[in-house]
Amino acid sequence: MLKKLRAIGPGALTAAAFIGPGTVTTATLAGATYGYALAWALVFATIAAIILQEMAARLGVVAQMGLGEAITGAVANTPVLKWAIAGLIIAALMVGNAAYEGGNIAGAVLGLEAAFPDIGSRQVWAGMITLIAGGILMFGGYRTIERLLIGAVILMSIAFATALVVIGPDMGALVKGLTVPSIPIGALPIVIGLIGTTIVPYNLFLHAAAARKRWSGPHDLGDARFDASLSIGFGGVISILVLATAAGSLFSLGLEVNNAADMARQLEPAFGPKATYLLAAGLFAAGLSSAITAPLATGYATAELFGFDSDPKAIKFRVVALGILAIGGFTAISGLQPIKIILFAQFANGLLLPVIAVFLLYAANRKTILGAHTNGLLANIAGGSVVLITAGLGLRAVVKILAGL
C-alpha cells in the first residue's frame, strides 16, 4: 500500500486542477439554491471522471502517447480527415479553455475582493492576475504554483469537512440527494456545470501527458489506475462536502450567493469572521494555479495534434498558451460578474465534454497502440453511457435555450 501511495502523482494533479474556484463556486451555488437535491450529479461526475481519466492515463502509460497523438495517429494516412479532426478538437478546447480561463481568473479575483474589499477594482485585480500568470508561463516556475494548488485543495477540504461536522447536515436529505437523481426547475445549467467542473476536457489531455512522463510501460498500469481512482475519488468527495455545507447553512437560512463573502458564510459556524480570509486564500491560490494549468494543457494538446514542439518554452507553444490566457483575462476584465463567468465556464465545459470523450473512447479501443490493454466490454459500456448521458443533458439544455429564444 505504501508503494502505491508513493505513486500518487498525475491523478492528484488532475484532481487538484478541477478543485478550483469553479468547483467551489458551482457546488456552493448548487447547495445554496437547491439544497441537497443535486448531490447525485457530483456522484455521477466523479464516477465518470474516474472512468475517462483512467483511459487517458492508460494511453500515457501503455502507449507512451498523449491523447492528441493517439487520436490523429489513427488517421495519419488520410491528411484531410486528420486535420479535420484536429481542427474540431482544438476548436472545442479553445472555446472551453478560454471560458474556463476566464472563470479561473475571476475566481482569483473573488478571493482578493473578499480579503481586500476596499482596495483596488475588479478590473485592476483581473489585470494583475493575468500579468502574473503570463509572467510565470513565459519564465517558468509553474511547478511551484501546482504545489500551491494542491495545498489550497487540502486546506479547503479540511475547512469544509470541519464546517459540515459543526453544522450537522440533514442526513436523510443528503442520502436522498446522493442517490436519487432529480433536476428541479431551472437547475439544468447547474447540473451541467457540476459535471463540467469535475470532468474538465483539457484534463484528459493533461492526465495522459503527465502519466506518460511519470510511468514507463504496462507494468506500471496498476499504479496509474490506483492513482487515478483514489485522487479523483477524493476530489469528488471534496466537491460533495462543499455542496452539503452550502445546503446545510446557506440553503437552510435562505441566503443568496453573489460574491465570495456570501460563500464564506457557510464556513462561519466553524471559523467565525476568519472564514472569509480562509475562503479568499483558497480561491486566490486555486484560481491563479488553474489560470496557469489551463493554458499549459491547451499548449500540450495543440502540440500533440499538430506535431510541433511541446516544450513550454517553444514559440508556438507560448503563442497558444498566452492566447488562451489573454482571452480569459479579457473576459475577466470585461466587467461581467465573476460568479456568472465561472458558472458559464463550467456549463461550456459540460457541453463540450461529449465531443472529447468520443475521441478518447476511440483512442482507448485502438489495438495498434494499446494491444491487450484496450477497453473491455464493461469499460466501453461505462464510457459510452457517460457520453450519452452528458450529450443528452447538453442537448436538453440547448433545446431549452432555443425554445426560450
N, C-alpha and C positions, 0 to 999 in steps of 0.2 A: 504493500500500500504506500509506504514512504517513497518508493521508487516512482510510482505513478504520480504522487503528489508533486514530486520534483519535476515531473514532465509538464506540469501546468504551464502554459505559455500562450500560444496563438488563440486558444479558446478564451482565455482570460482577457486578452487584448480585445477580442471581438465583443465580449460581454461588456467590458468597460466602455467600449465605443458606443454601444447602444444605450447604456445607462447614462445618458447625458441630460441636458436641460429639457430636451424634447420629451423624454420618458417621464421625468419628474412632473413637467407641466401637464402633459396629456393625461397621465394617470391621476394627477390631482384633480383636474377638471372632470374626469370621469367619475371619481368618487364624490366630489363636491356636488355635482349636478344630478347624478343618478344613483347615489348610494353604492351598494354592493352589487347592483344588477349587472354590471359589465365586467365583473371579475373573470367570468368564463372566457372572455376574449383574450385575456392575458395568459390563461392556461393554454388555450389553443395556440396562441402565438409562440409561447415558449416551446411547446412540443414541436411545432412546425419549424421553429428556428433550429432546434437540435437536429431534426431530420435533414434539413437543407445544408446546414453548416457542416454536418458530418460528411456529406457528399463532396462539398468543396474541399474540406481537409483531406479527404481520400485522394482527390485529384493531385493535390500538392505532395502528399506523402508517397503514394504508389507510382503515379505517373511522372512525378517531379515536374509538373506543369502548372502554370497559372490557369485560371478559368478561361481567360481570353484566348490563350494559346490552344487550349483543348477544344474550344468551340470552332475557331477558324481553321485549325489544323485539319478538321474533317472534310472541309470543302476547299482545301488549298489548290486542288487541280481545277477548280471552277472559279476563276477570279471574280466574275460578275456576282455570283452568289456570295462569295467570301466578303466582298466589300459591301454588299447589301446588308448582310447580317451584322458585320462590324459597325456599319453606319447606324443600324437600328439600335444596337446595344449602346453605342456611345450616345445617341440622342436620348435614350431613356436615362442613362447615367447622368448626362449633363443636366437634364431637366430636374431629376430627382435630387442630385447632389447640390445643384445651385440653390434649390429651395431649402434643402437640409442645411446648407452652409449659412443661409440667411437666418434659419432657426438657431443654429449654434451661436452665432454672433449675438443675436437677440437674447438668447439665454444668458450669455455672459453679461450683457447689458442689464438684464433684470437683476442679476446679483449685485452689480455695482450700484444700481439705483436704490436697492434695498439697504445696502450698507452705508451709502453716502447720498441720502435723498436731497440734500441742499447743495450738492457740489456738481457742477457740470450738467450738460444737457444730454438727452438720449443720443442725438446725432454725434456729439463730441465723443461720448463713450464708445459708440459703434465704430467711429473712425479710428480711435486709438487702438481698439482691439484688432481691427483689420490690419493696421500697420504692424502691430506686434506679431500677429500670425504670419504676415508677409515676410517680416524680417527673419523669423525662425525658419520658414520654408526656403528662404534664399541662403541662409548661412548655417543651417543645421541646428541641432540641439533639441529636435522634437522628441527624442527618446526620453529626455528628462520630463518633458511635458506629458508623455504617456504614463510615466510613473506617477505624476501628479493626478492624472485622471483616475488611475486605479486607486490611489489614496483617497480621492474625493468620493469614489463609489463606496469604499469601505466605511468612510466617515458617515456618509448619508445613510447607508444600510443600518448601521448601529443606531443612528439618531431616530430613524423611522420605526425600527423594531422596539426601541425603548418607549417612544411615544405611544405606539399601539398597545403595549402592555399597560401603560398608565391609563389610557383612555378606556380600555376594556371593550373590544368590539362586540357587536351583536352576532354571536357565533352561528345562530340559526340562519340569519340573513346572509352572512358571509359564505357559509357552506352552500346555500341555495344559489348565490351569485356565482360561485366557482363551478358548480355542476349543472346548472340549468340555463342553457343559452336563451337569451331574450334580447330584443332590440327595442327599447322604449321609443316612443315618438320623438323624432329629432336626434336620436342617438347614433344613427348610422355613420356620419362623418367621424365621430369619436371612436367608434368600433374599428373603422378602417385605420384611423390614426394610431390606436393601440397596437394593431398588427404591424403597421408601417414603422413604428418606432422600435419594435422588437426585432423584426426580420428586415433589416436595412439592406437593400440590394447591393450597395457597394461593399458591405461586409463579406459577401460571398466571394468577391474578388480578393479582398484583404486577407481572409482566412486561408484561402488556397495559397496565396503568395507567402504568408507567414509560416504555414505548415511546411511548405517546400524548403524554406530556409532552416527550419528547426529540425526536421527529420529527413532521413536519407533513403528510405525504402519500405517495402511491405512489412518488414519485421517490426517497424515502429507503429503500425496501424492501430494496435491495441491502445498504446499510449495516447495517440491522437484522438481516438474515439472517447477515451476516458476524459481527456482534457475538454473536449467539446461538450460532452454531456454534463459534466459537473459544473463547468464555468457558466455555460448558458443557462442551465437549470437554476443556478444561484442567482444569475441576473434576473430571471423571471420571478423568482421569489421576492427580490427587492422591489420590482415593479408592483407586485401584488400588495406588498407592505405599504407602498405609497398610496395606492388606491384605497386600501382598507383604512388607513389612518385618516385620509380625507373624508371617507364615508362616515367614520365614527365620530369625527369632530365637526368639520365644515358642513356636511350634509345634514347632520342631526340638528345643527343650530340654524340652518337655513342661510348660511353665509355664501356670498358670491366671491368668485376669484377673478380679479382684474390685474393683479401685479404680484411680485414676489412677496411683498409684505403680507398680502392676503394668504398666499400659500404657506407662509411661515406660521400662520395661526394654528395649523394642525400639529405643530411641534410644541406649542406653548404649554400644554398641560405637563410636559416633561421638562422643558428647559426655560420656561418663563420668557422674559424680554430678550434673552440671548438667542432665542430661536431664530430671530431674523438674521442675525450675523452668521449663525451656523448654516442656514439655508443659502444665504448670499455667497458664502465662501464656496459651498458645494456647486452652486450654479455657475459661478465665475470660472472655477477650475475646470469643470466638466465642459463648459461652453468653449473656453479657449482651446482646450485639448482637442475637442471634436472639430473645432474650426481648422485645425491642422491636419487631423486624420482624414477628413473627407476629401480635401484636395489631393493629398498623397495617394489615397486609394483610387481616385479618378485618374491620376497620372499613371499609376501602375497598370490599370485596366486598359487605358488608351495605348500605352507602350506595347502591351501584350497583343492587342488586337491589330495594331498597325505596324508592329515589328520594329519600332525604334528603341533606342537605349532607355532602359528602365532605371537608370541611375538618377536619383533626385536632383543631382547637380547638372544633368544634361539640359541643354537649352530647350528642346521640345517638351521634355517632362515639365520643366519650370513654367513654360508658357501655358500648358494645360492646367497645372495646379494653381498658378496665380490667377488664371482666368476664372476658375471656379470661385476662388477667394474674392475676387473683385465683384463678381455678380452677387455673391452672398453679402458682401459689405455694402454694396449699393442698396440691396433690399432692406438691410437693417437700418441704414442711414435715411431711408426714404420717409420715415416718419410714421410708418404703419405700427400698430400696436404690437409689441413683441410677442404676446401670447397668441395673437391671431397669426403671425408669421410662423411661429412654432407649430401650431395646430395644422396650418396649411401644408407645411413641410412633411409632417407625418402622414397626412392624407394623400399627398402626391406620391410618397414612397409606397404607401399601401396600394395605390392604383398601378404603379409600375412593377411591383413585385412579381405578378404572374408572368410578365414578359421575360424577366431574367431567370425565373425559376424553370420555365420551359426549356431554355437553353442549358441550364445546369443539369436537368434530367437527361437531356440528350447526351451531354458530355459524360455523365455518370454511367451511361449504358454502352459506351464505346469500348468493345473488347480489344481493339487495336492498341489502346493506351493503358487500360486497366486490367486486361487479361481476366483472371479468375476473380478479380475484385470489383467487377461491375455490379450494378444494382441487382438484388434478387427481386422476387415477386413482391414480397412484403414492402421493400423499400420503394418500389415503383408505385404500388398502391397508395402508400403513405404520401409520397411526393406528389403523385397525381391528384390525390384528394386535396392537398394543400393548394395546388394550382387552381382546381375547380372551385373550391370554397372562396379563395381570395378573389378570383376572377368574377365569381358570382356576386360577391359583395360590391366589388368595384363597378360592375355593370349596373347593379341596382342603384348605386349612388349616381352614376352618370344619367340613368333614365330619370331619376328624381330631379336632377338639375335641369335636364332638358324640358321636363314637364313643367317645372317652375318658370322657365323662360317662355 
